[in-house]
Amino acid sequence: MSRKKNLRRVSVLVTPQTLYNLERLADMAGYGHIGKVIDKLTRDHMLALSRAARLPAKPQEVRR
């Protein structure tokens, strides 16, 4: 199995509070750096969006 991964470099500009929270999430998950946290959050969000797109739309309630 090849050790090469299909990766890209990305620069992210975030607030100090967001950086602190990303670092906390990386520590809690045991990741070595925040890139894996960003990747996981993005993957989870895209899965949630695709699940929502597959669900049948609920009819809108009429408010009077």
HTML snippet that shows the backbone in 3Dmol.js (N, CA, C, O; Angstrom):
<script src="https://3Dmol.org/build/3Dmol-min.js"></script>
<div id="view" style="width:600px;height:400px;position:relative"></div>
<script>
const pdb = `
ATOM      1  N   MET A   1       0.841  -1.182   0.000  1.00  0.00           N
ATOM      2  CA  MET A   1       0.000   0.000   0.000  1.00  0.00           C
ATOM      3  C   MET A   1       0.887   1.247   0.000  1.00  0.00           C
ATOM      4  O   MET A   1       1.882   1.311   0.723  1.00  0.00           O
ATOM      5  N   SER A   2       0.529   2.206  -0.792  1.00  0.00           N
ATOM      6  CA  SER A   2       1.308   3.435  -0.916  1.00  0.00           C
ATOM      7  C   SER A   2       1.126   4.325   0.309  1.00  0.00           C
ATOM      8  O   SER A   2       0.029   4.425   0.859  1.00  0.00           O
ATOM      9  N   ARG A   3       2.200   4.962   0.724  1.00  0.00           N
ATOM     10  CA  ARG A   3       2.132   5.883   1.861  1.00  0.00           C
ATOM     11  C   ARG A   3       1.736   7.282   1.431  1.00  0.00           C
ATOM     12  O   ARG A   3       1.464   8.137   2.275  1.00  0.00           O
ATOM     13  N   LYS A   4       1.700   7.527   0.131  1.00  0.00           N
ATOM     14  CA  LYS A   4       1.339   8.848  -0.364  1.00  0.00           C
ATOM     15  C   LYS A   4      -0.147   9.088  -0.161  1.00  0.00           C
ATOM     16  O   LYS A   4      -0.967   8.196  -0.381  1.00  0.00           O
ATOM     17  N   LYS A   5      -0.480  10.279   0.254  1.00  0.00           N
ATOM     18  CA  LYS A   5      -1.874  10.664   0.458  1.00  0.00           C
ATOM     19  C   LYS A   5      -2.224  11.765  -0.537  1.00  0.00           C
ATOM     20  O   LYS A   5      -1.348  12.492  -1.005  1.00  0.00           O
ATOM     21  N   ASN A   6      -3.486  11.878  -0.849  1.00  0.00           N
ATOM     22  CA  ASN A   6      -3.950  12.929  -1.746  1.00  0.00           C
ATOM     23  C   ASN A   6      -4.268  14.158  -0.899  1.00  0.00           C
ATOM     24  O   ASN A   6      -5.422  14.378  -0.531  1.00  0.00           O
ATOM     25  N   LEU A   7      -3.251  14.953  -0.592  1.00  0.00           N
ATOM     26  CA  LEU A   7      -3.390  16.104   0.298  1.00  0.00           C
ATOM     27  C   LEU A   7      -3.075  17.402  -0.430  1.00  0.00           C
ATOM     28  O   LEU A   7      -2.344  17.415  -1.421  1.00  0.00           O
ATOM     29  N   ARG A   8      -3.635  18.488   0.076  1.00  0.00           N
ATOM     30  CA  ARG A   8      -3.371  19.836  -0.445  1.00  0.00           C
ATOM     31  C   ARG A   8      -3.049  20.741   0.730  1.00  0.00           C
ATOM     32  O   ARG A   8      -3.515  20.504   1.845  1.00  0.00           O
ATOM     33  N   ARG A   9      -2.266  21.763   0.492  1.00  0.00           N
ATOM     34  CA  ARG A   9      -1.960  22.747   1.532  1.00  0.00           C
ATOM     35  C   ARG A   9      -2.996  23.864   1.473  1.00  0.00           C
ATOM     36  O   ARG A   9      -3.377  24.328   0.399  1.00  0.00           O
ATOM     37  N   VAL A  10      -3.445  24.285   2.663  1.00  0.00           N
ATOM     38  CA  VAL A  10      -4.439  25.342   2.762  1.00  0.00           C
ATOM     39  C   VAL A  10      -4.028  26.277   3.891  1.00  0.00           C
ATOM     40  O   VAL A  10      -3.630  25.828   4.965  1.00  0.00           O
ATOM     41  N   SER A  11      -4.127  27.569   3.643  1.00  0.00           N
ATOM     42  CA  SER A  11      -3.913  28.561   4.703  1.00  0.00           C
ATOM     43  C   SER A  11      -5.276  29.042   5.165  1.00  0.00           C
ATOM     44  O   SER A  11      -6.157  29.321   4.352  1.00  0.00           O
ATOM     45  N   VAL A  12      -5.441  29.137   6.476  1.00  0.00           N
ATOM     46  CA  VAL A  12      -6.723  29.521   7.048  1.00  0.00           C
ATOM     47  C   VAL A  12      -6.506  30.705   7.979  1.00  0.00           C
ATOM     48  O   VAL A  12      -5.618  30.681   8.832  1.00  0.00           O
ATOM     49  N   LEU A  13      -7.318  31.734   7.810  1.00  0.00           N
ATOM     50  CA  LEU A  13      -7.261  32.900   8.675  1.00  0.00           C
ATOM     51  C   LEU A  13      -8.442  32.819   9.649  1.00  0.00           C
ATOM     52  O   LEU A  13      -9.600  32.883   9.237  1.00  0.00           O
ATOM     53  N   VAL A  14      -8.138  32.677  10.942  1.00  0.00           N
ATOM     54  CA  VAL A  14      -9.183  32.537  11.955  1.00  0.00           C
ATOM     55  C   VAL A  14      -8.904  33.496  13.107  1.00  0.00           C
ATOM     56  O   VAL A  14      -7.801  34.026  13.243  1.00  0.00           O
ATOM     57  N   THR A  15      -9.923  33.706  13.928  1.00  0.00           N
ATOM     58  CA  THR A  15      -9.763  34.539  15.117  1.00  0.00           C
ATOM     59  C   THR A  15      -8.984  33.757  16.167  1.00  0.00           C
ATOM     60  O   THR A  15      -8.907  32.531  16.093  1.00  0.00           O
ATOM     61  N   PRO A  16      -8.408  34.448  17.137  1.00  0.00           N
ATOM     62  CA  PRO A  16      -7.692  33.751  18.211  1.00  0.00           C
ATOM     63  C   PRO A  16      -8.582  32.754  18.964  1.00  0.00           C
ATOM     64  O   PRO A  16      -8.115  31.687  19.364  1.00  0.00           O
ATOM     65  N   GLN A  17      -9.844  33.094  19.156  1.00  0.00           N
ATOM     66  CA  GLN A  17     -10.757  32.195  19.860  1.00  0.00           C
ATOM     67  C   GLN A  17     -10.989  30.911  19.051  1.00  0.00           C
ATOM     68  O   GLN A  17     -11.036  29.820  19.618  1.00  0.00           O
ATOM     69  N   THR A  18     -11.132  31.044  17.731  1.00  0.00           N
ATOM     70  CA  THR A  18     -11.324  29.869  16.884  1.00  0.00           C
ATOM     71  C   THR A  18     -10.074  29.000  16.894  1.00  0.00           C
ATOM     72  O   THR A  18     -10.177  27.775  16.949  1.00  0.00           O
ATOM     73  N   LEU A  19      -8.907  29.610  16.843  1.00  0.00           N
ATOM     74  CA  LEU A  19      -7.658  28.858  16.899  1.00  0.00           C
ATOM     75  C   LEU A  19      -7.551  28.094  18.214  1.00  0.00           C
ATOM     76  O   LEU A  19      -7.162  26.926  18.232  1.00  0.00           O
ATOM     77  N   TYR A  20      -7.893  28.751  19.300  1.00  0.00           N
ATOM     78  CA  TYR A  20      -7.875  28.102  20.617  1.00  0.00           C
ATOM     79  C   TYR A  20      -8.805  26.895  20.627  1.00  0.00           C
ATOM     80  O   TYR A  20      -8.436  25.829  21.120  1.00  0.00           O
ATOM     81  N   ASN A  21     -10.016  27.059  20.082  1.00  0.00           N
ATOM     82  CA  ASN A  21     -10.973  25.961  20.062  1.00  0.00           C
ATOM     83  C   ASN A  21     -10.534  24.829  19.131  1.00  0.00           C
ATOM     84  O   ASN A  21     -10.735  23.658  19.455  1.00  0.00           O
ATOM     85  N   LEU A  22      -9.946  25.154  17.992  1.00  0.00           N
ATOM     86  CA  LEU A  22      -9.429  24.119  17.102  1.00  0.00           C
ATOM     87  C   LEU A  22      -8.313  23.326  17.772  1.00  0.00           C
ATOM     88  O   LEU A  22      -8.244  22.104  17.640  1.00  0.00           O
ATOM     89  N   GLU A  23      -7.437  24.028  18.493  1.00  0.00           N
ATOM     90  CA  GLU A  23      -6.360  23.348  19.212  1.00  0.00           C
ATOM     91  C   GLU A  23      -6.911  22.459  20.326  1.00  0.00           C
ATOM     92  O   GLU A  23      -6.403  21.361  20.554  1.00  0.00           O
ATOM     93  N   ARG A  24      -7.951  22.932  21.023  1.00  0.00           N
ATOM     94  CA  ARG A  24      -8.588  22.108  22.060  1.00  0.00           C
ATOM     95  C   ARG A  24      -9.203  20.856  21.458  1.00  0.00           C
ATOM     96  O   ARG A  24      -9.048  19.762  22.000  1.00  0.00           O
ATOM     97  N   LEU A  25      -9.907  21.014  20.327  1.00  0.00           N
ATOM     98  CA  LEU A  25     -10.496  19.852  19.663  1.00  0.00           C
ATOM     99  C   LEU A  25      -9.427  18.859  19.209  1.00  0.00           C
ATOM    100  O   LEU A  25      -9.614  17.648  19.321  1.00  0.00           O
ATOM    101  N   ALA A  26      -8.310  19.372  18.697  1.00  0.00           N
ATOM    102  CA  ALA A  26      -7.215  18.499  18.269  1.00  0.00           C
ATOM    103  C   ALA A  26      -6.649  17.727  19.456  1.00  0.00           C
ATOM    104  O   ALA A  26      -6.354  16.538  19.341  1.00  0.00           O
ATOM    105  N   ASP A  27      -6.499  18.395  20.585  1.00  0.00           N
ATOM    106  CA  ASP A  27      -5.991  17.723  21.788  1.00  0.00           C
ATOM    107  C   ASP A  27      -6.970  16.661  22.282  1.00  0.00           C
ATOM    108  O   ASP A  27      -6.562  15.556  22.640  1.00  0.00           O
ATOM    109  N   MET A  28      -8.269  16.997  22.301  1.00  0.00           N
ATOM    110  CA  MET A  28      -9.281  16.051  22.784  1.00  0.00           C
ATOM    111  C   MET A  28      -9.368  14.819  21.884  1.00  0.00           C
ATOM    112  O   MET A  28      -9.578  13.708  22.370  1.00  0.00           O
ATOM    113  N   ALA A  29      -9.208  15.015  20.581  1.00  0.00           N
ATOM    114  CA  ALA A  29      -9.324  13.905  19.636  1.00  0.00           C
ATOM    115  C   ALA A  29      -8.012  13.142  19.473  1.00  0.00           C
ATOM    116  O   ALA A  29      -7.987  12.062  18.882  1.00  0.00           O
ATOM    117  N   GLY A  30      -6.927  13.703  19.998  1.00  0.00           N
ATOM    118  CA  GLY A  30      -5.630  13.047  19.877  1.00  0.00           C
ATOM    119  C   GLY A  30      -4.958  13.263  18.533  1.00  0.00           C
ATOM    120  O   GLY A  30      -4.062  12.509  18.154  1.00  0.00           O
ATOM    121  N   TYR A  31      -5.392  14.300  17.803  1.00  0.00           N
ATOM    122  CA  TYR A  31      -4.782  14.624  16.522  1.00  0.00           C
ATOM    123  C   TYR A  31      -3.507  15.419  16.770  1.00  0.00           C
ATOM    124  O   TYR A  31      -3.371  16.103  17.785  1.00  0.00           O
ATOM    125  N   GLY A  32      -2.577  15.316  15.828  1.00  0.00           N
ATOM    126  CA  GLY A  32      -1.323  16.023  15.975  1.00  0.00           C
ATOM    127  C   GLY A  32      -1.406  17.502  15.627  1.00  0.00           C
ATOM    128  O   GLY A  32      -0.594  18.301  16.094  1.00  0.00           O
ATOM    129  N   HIS A  33      -2.384  17.865  14.810  1.00  0.00           N
ATOM    130  CA  HIS A  33      -2.495  19.258  14.388  1.00  0.00           C
ATOM    131  C   HIS A  33      -3.935  19.580  14.019  1.00  0.00           C
ATOM    132  O   HIS A  33      -4.775  18.688  13.910  1.00  0.00           O
ATOM    133  N   ILE A  34      -4.207  20.857  13.829  1.00  0.00           N
ATOM    134  CA  ILE A  34      -5.588  21.297  13.601  1.00  0.00           C
ATOM    135  C   ILE A  34      -6.098  20.981  12.201  1.00  0.00           C
ATOM    136  O   ILE A  34      -7.305  21.040  11.967  1.00  0.00           O
ATOM    137  N   GLY A  35      -5.219  20.649  11.269  1.00  0.00           N
ATOM    138  CA  GLY A  35      -5.650  20.303   9.919  1.00  0.00           C
ATOM    139  C   GLY A  35      -6.597  19.119   9.910  1.00  0.00           C
ATOM    140  O   GLY A  35      -7.560  19.094   9.143  1.00  0.00           O
ATOM    141  N   LYS A  36      -6.329  18.141  10.758  1.00  0.00           N
ATOM    142  CA  LYS A  36      -7.205  16.971  10.835  1.00  0.00           C
ATOM    143  C   LYS A  36      -8.556  17.348  11.422  1.00  0.00           C
ATOM    144  O   LYS A  36      -9.576  16.769  11.048  1.00  0.00           O
ATOM    145  N   VAL A  37      -8.574  18.316  12.342  1.00  0.00           N
ATOM    146  CA  VAL A  37      -9.839  18.776  12.919  1.00  0.00           C
ATOM    147  C   VAL A  37     -10.669  19.459  11.842  1.00  0.00           C
ATOM    148  O   VAL A  37     -11.867  19.202  11.724  1.00  0.00           O
ATOM    149  N   ILE A  38     -10.046  20.317  11.065  1.00  0.00           N
ATOM    150  CA  ILE A  38     -10.752  21.009   9.985  1.00  0.00           C
ATOM    151  C   ILE A  38     -11.289  19.989   8.988  1.00  0.00           C
ATOM    152  O   ILE A  38     -12.425  20.111   8.531  1.00  0.00           O
ATOM    153  N   ASP A  39     -10.486  18.987   8.648  1.00  0.00           N
ATOM    154  CA  ASP A  39     -10.907  17.949   7.717  1.00  0.00           C
ATOM    155  C   ASP A  39     -12.100  17.180   8.271  1.00  0.00           C
ATOM    156  O   ASP A  39     -13.058  16.926   7.541  1.00  0.00           O
ATOM    157  N   LYS A  40     -12.061  16.809   9.532  1.00  0.00           N
ATOM    158  CA  LYS A  40     -13.164  16.054  10.153  1.00  0.00           C
ATOM    159  C   LYS A  40     -14.433  16.889  10.226  1.00  0.00           C
ATOM    160  O   LYS A  40     -15.514  16.390   9.913  1.00  0.00           O
ATOM    161  N   LEU A  41     -14.323  18.154  10.636  1.00  0.00           N
ATOM    162  CA  LEU A  41     -15.495  19.021  10.705  1.00  0.00           C
ATOM    163  C   LEU A  41     -16.126  19.204   9.325  1.00  0.00           C
ATOM    164  O   LEU A  41     -17.349  19.183   9.189  1.00  0.00           O
ATOM    165  N   THR A  42     -15.297  19.380   8.316  1.00  0.00           N
ATOM    166  CA  THR A  42     -15.798  19.553   6.956  1.00  0.00           C
ATOM    167  C   THR A  42     -16.491  18.289   6.469  1.00  0.00           C
ATOM    168  O   THR A  42     -17.573  18.353   5.885  1.00  0.00           O
ATOM    169  N   ARG A  43     -15.866  17.141   6.710  1.00  0.00           N
ATOM    170  CA  ARG A  43     -16.453  15.867   6.289  1.00  0.00           C
ATOM    171  C   ARG A  43     -17.797  15.631   6.975  1.00  0.00           C
ATOM    172  O   ARG A  43     -18.766  15.242   6.324  1.00  0.00           O
ATOM    173  N   ASP A  44     -17.859  15.867   8.296  1.00  0.00           N
ATOM    174  CA  ASP A  44     -19.105  15.678   9.040  1.00  0.00           C
ATOM    175  C   ASP A  44     -20.208  16.614   8.540  1.00  0.00           C
ATOM    176  O   ASP A  44     -21.367  16.215   8.424  1.00  0.00           O
ATOM    177  N   HIS A  45     -19.837  17.854   8.247  1.00  0.00           N
ATOM    178  CA  HIS A  45     -20.821  18.820   7.769  1.00  0.00           C
ATOM    179  C   HIS A  45     -21.354  18.432   6.389  1.00  0.00           C
ATOM    180  O   HIS A  45     -22.554  18.538   6.139  1.00  0.00           O
ATOM    181  N   MET A  46     -20.474  17.984   5.498  1.00  0.00           N
ATOM    182  CA  MET A  46     -20.907  17.582   4.165  1.00  0.00           C
ATOM    183  C   MET A  46     -21.799  16.344   4.229  1.00  0.00           C
ATOM    184  O   MET A  46     -22.756  16.242   3.461  1.00  0.00           O
ATOM    185  N   LEU A  47     -21.508  15.402   5.125  1.00  0.00           N
ATOM    186  CA  LEU A  47     -22.368  14.233   5.294  1.00  0.00           C
ATOM    187  C   LEU A  47     -23.753  14.643   5.782  1.00  0.00           C
ATOM    188  O   LEU A  47     -24.763  14.121   5.309  1.00  0.00           O
ATOM    189  N   ALA A  48     -23.799  15.566   6.718  1.00  0.00           N
ATOM    190  CA  ALA A  48     -25.085  16.042   7.235  1.00  0.00           C
ATOM    191  C   ALA A  48     -25.887  16.727   6.135  1.00  0.00           C
ATOM    192  O   ALA A  48     -27.100  16.542   6.041  1.00  0.00           O
ATOM    193  N   LEU A  49     -25.215  17.513   5.308  1.00  0.00           N
ATOM    194  CA  LEU A  49     -25.906  18.182   4.202  1.00  0.00           C
ATOM    195  C   LEU A  49     -26.436  17.184   3.185  1.00  0.00           C
ATOM    196  O   LEU A  49     -27.548  17.347   2.682  1.00  0.00           O
ATOM    197  N   SER A  50     -25.661  16.158   2.875  1.00  0.00           N
ATOM    198  CA  SER A  50     -26.111  15.178   1.883  1.00  0.00           C
ATOM    199  C   SER A  50     -27.272  14.351   2.429  1.00  0.00           C
ATOM    200  O   SER A  50     -28.176  13.988   1.676  1.00  0.00           O
ATOM    201  N   ARG A  51     -27.260  14.049   3.723  1.00  0.00           N
ATOM    202  CA  ARG A  51     -28.392  13.334   4.335  1.00  0.00           C
ATOM    203  C   ARG A  51     -29.643  14.197   4.293  1.00  0.00           C
ATOM    204  O   ARG A  51     -30.728  13.698   3.994  1.00  0.00           O
ATOM    205  N   ALA A  52     -29.506  15.478   4.589  1.00  0.00           N
ATOM    206  CA  ALA A  52     -30.654  16.384   4.579  1.00  0.00           C
ATOM    207  C   ALA A  52     -31.220  16.525   3.172  1.00  0.00           C
ATOM    208  O   ALA A  52     -32.431  16.667   3.007  1.00  0.00           O
ATOM    209  N   ALA A  53     -30.375  16.487   2.171  1.00  0.00           N
ATOM    210  CA  ALA A  53     -30.842  16.617   0.785  1.00  0.00           C
ATOM    211  C   ALA A  53     -31.616  15.384   0.343  1.00  0.00           C
ATOM    212  O   ALA A  53     -32.493  15.481  -0.515  1.00  0.00           O
ATOM    213  N   ARG A  54     -31.302  14.220   0.919  1.00  0.00           N
ATOM    214  CA  ARG A  54     -31.984  12.988   0.537  1.00  0.00           C
ATOM    215  C   ARG A  54     -33.323  12.802   1.235  1.00  0.00           C
ATOM    216  O   ARG A  54     -34.160  12.034   0.760  1.00  0.00           O
ATOM    217  N   LEU A  55     -33.543  13.485   2.344  1.00  0.00           N
ATOM    218  CA  LEU A  55     -34.801  13.345   3.068  1.00  0.00           C
ATOM    219  C   LEU A  55     -35.918  14.042   2.309  1.00  0.00           C
ATOM    220  O   LEU A  55     -35.700  15.097   1.714  1.00  0.00           O
ATOM    221  N   PRO A  56     -37.106  13.463   2.325  1.00  0.00           N
ATOM    222  CA  PRO A  56     -38.222  14.151   1.658  1.00  0.00           C
ATOM    223  C   PRO A  56     -38.563  15.439   2.394  1.00  0.00           C
ATOM    224  O   PRO A  56     -38.490  15.509   3.621  1.00  0.00           O
ATOM    225  N   ALA A  57     -38.932  16.444   1.632  1.00  0.00           N
ATOM    226  CA  ALA A  57     -39.256  17.747   2.224  1.00  0.00           C
ATOM    227  C   ALA A  57     -40.580  17.649   2.969  1.00  0.00           C
ATOM    228  O   ALA A  57     -41.536  17.042   2.487  1.00  0.00           O
ATOM    229  N   LYS A  58     -40.621  18.257   4.153  1.00  0.00           N
ATOM    230  CA  LYS A  58     -41.846  18.286   4.921  1.00  0.00           C
ATOM    231  C   LYS A  58     -42.725  19.413   4.392  1.00  0.00           C
ATOM    232  O   LYS A  58     -42.226  20.491   4.070  1.00  0.00           O
ATOM    233  N   PRO A  59     -44.026  19.171   4.301  1.00  0.00           N
ATOM    234  CA  PRO A  59     -44.906  20.260   3.858  1.00  0.00           C
ATOM    235  C   PRO A  59     -44.919  21.391   4.901  1.00  0.00           C
ATOM    236  O   PRO A  59     -44.936  21.137   6.105  1.00  0.00           O
ATOM    237  N   GLN A  60     -44.911  22.604   4.431  1.00  0.00           N
ATOM    238  CA  GLN A  60     -44.917  23.768   5.315  1.00  0.00           C
ATOM    239  C   GLN A  60     -46.252  23.902   6.002  1.00  0.00           C
ATOM    240  O   GLN A  60     -47.300  23.742   5.378  1.00  0.00           O
ATOM    241  N   GLU A  61     -46.217  24.196   7.286  1.00  0.00           N
ATOM    242  CA  GLU A  61     -47.446  24.438   8.024  1.00  0.00           C
ATOM    243  C   GLU A  61     -47.970  25.827   7.694  1.00  0.00           C
ATOM    244  O   GLU A  61     -47.200  26.778   7.555  1.00  0.00           O
ATOM    245  N   VAL A  62     -49.267  25.931   7.573  1.00  0.00           N
ATOM    246  CA  VAL A  62     -49.885  27.227   7.291  1.00  0.00           C
ATOM    247  C   VAL A  62     -50.281  27.855   8.619  1.00  0.00           C
ATOM    248  O   VAL A  62     -51.082  27.297   9.369  1.00  0.00           O
ATOM    249  N   ARG A  63     -49.718  29.005   8.896  1.00  0.00           N
ATOM    250  CA  ARG A  63     -50.041  29.726  10.125  1.00  0.00           C
ATOM    251  C   ARG A  63     -51.101  30.775   9.832  1.00  0.00           C
ATOM    252  O   ARG A  63     -51.047  31.486   8.829  1.00  0.00           O
ATOM    253  N   ARG A  64     -52.049  30.844  10.724  1.00  0.00           N
ATOM    254  CA  ARG A  64     -53.121  31.829  10.523  1.00  0.00           C
ATOM    255  C   ARG A  64     -53.177  32.779  11.665  1.00  0.00           C
ATOM    256  O   ARG A  64     -54.014  33.681  11.677  1.00  0.00           O
TER     257      ARG A  64
END
`;
const viewer = $3Dmol.createViewer("view");
viewer.addModel(pdb, "pdb");
viewer.setStyle({}, {cartoon: {color: "spectrum"}});
viewer.zoomTo();
viewer.render();
</script>
